[in-house]
Amino acid sequence: MLKKLVKKSQSRSPWIFHLRTGSCNGCDVEIKAMLGSKYDLEKYGIKFTNNPNQADIILVTGCLTSNSGSKDRVKDILSKIPEPKAIVSVGTCSLSCGVFSDSYAVDGPLLRWINVDINLAGCPPRPNAILESILEAVNLLNNRKERD
Amino acid sequence: MNIVEILKFIVCILIFPGVIFVSLFGFILMGIEEKMYSIMQQRHGSSILQPIYDFVKFSSKGITLPSKAFKSIFIAAPVLSMVTTLLMQMYIPIFSNYFIWGNSSDIIFILILMLFPIITLILAQAASGNRFAGINISRAIVMLISFSIPLIIIFISVVYKVNEGSESGISLTLKSIYDYQIKYGPLIKKISMIPAAISFLMLIPAILGMSPFDIYDSNTEIFGGISSVFGGFLLGVVKFTKAVNFVIVSSIFVTLFFTFLVSSINILNIVVFYIIVIIVIIISISFVKSITSKIKIEQAVSFFIKVPTVLSIISLVLVYFKL
């Protein structure tokens, strides 16, 4: 019974950490739009947190700029998030760098450096698509916990 | 003390109105508050059980510590806060006039313990080694000082009112306030107590760290406020303390101003008590949260000095003139 409660609690309370790696702010604005009352994330128990220690799902936006150490900083932040975790890349930039590909200022795409669980294309993707991928990540986490 | 009294004592501490009841009711109270807030915003909102889900999820995780933290204080502070908050429940007269430790000057003790969760969070933040800790600590201390002044004046005016014309000296117990109201009716009926009650109602969101006075513990502030340094199990403990504190602070408010017996059946009195507690939380937190915007620390301090402090002083003056 306790195991069931823990499992239900884990699926009903996904906390999200938003990691920006150098986006043009398009995806970030869509994520903020998703936080409004129209999409009402709270009904799924979803909350945004500023501390990677508290997160279960990571939304990554941007194409990973070549600023000194930005790649290491991303890896460092991701290492601070306790397992089990799911990484969702939001926007074309994190998939292929989009309009910034071949730029001297870009170290990405993100897929080259880290393992991403769910890829969401779009420039920028719509808020309901982002919400759908978050719910997909919750399912993924549940399956992962069952497998473990 | 015979065996029945010992059993009653154990049941009171562990089950009702002790640890199990107060924690479950605290989480449900937090859930009701969130639900009412979302209804006021015309949203579906989270489930009433959401705080329980959050608590269970965090409790099932391990303890995560910041690398530069002073570990013993960082772990001890939230645990200490949880224990002292649970201890306060023993002073609140809910169960058939049953006080566990209500015979000495407990009002001073209650006043200190009400502020203890914030003090321990400040301690934990200081021990976290976080570079933003200084900002959060200074904000929390400024808020703590500014809202504790009217809080102290409210308690003084209530004690002064209750001991009016007393020949046996001043009694500083919650029991004396409870007995006075059972004898003469709830204190809210007295003209002198109305400003004090309004002032206390304004202070509840500040004591509980809720909007608009959540400046030191808000997700949208620098590095997410004072409880953001915690993760995993310790965050679960902080959430638990907050839930229990919801019940404690609102129960103290109801005990100070709204104590009355509806019938000779105890269960009915207890149900009425907790219905008033729920209404107090909805009015002072959900309603206020939905109609106010975020404010700066200067605005909050200025508000505490201009409104609750003035109201509590008016109450004290009215009590002096025996109104």
Interface residues (C-beta under 8 A of the other chain):
Chain A: L5 V6 K8 S9 Q10 R12 S13 S37 D40 E42 K43 G45 F48 T49 N50 N51 N53 Q54 P82
Chain B: E34 S38 Q41 Q42 R43 H44 G45 S46 S47 Q50 I52 Y53 D54 F55 V56 K57 F58 S60 K61 G62 T64 N219 F223 G224 S228 V229 F230 G231 G232 L235
